[in-house]
Amino acid sequence: MIKSGLSAIDPGKYPAAALKEFAGSQAQFARVVGVSPIGVSHAIKGNRN
């Protein structure tokens, strides 16, 4: 828990949900949002924030 009383969230949760709704490949999603495919992969796996 953080001081505000809110629970921590998994930073990969939102990119993964957006990718699922996108219904395209991870590479296509990366191009649309303007980041590298590896950046998307790392965000979903939690290796990058």
PyMOL commands that set and color helices and strands:
alter all, ss='L'
color gray80, all
select helices_A, chain A and resi 13-22+26-33+37-45
alter helices_A, ss='H'
color red, helices_A
deselect
rebuild
show_as cartoon
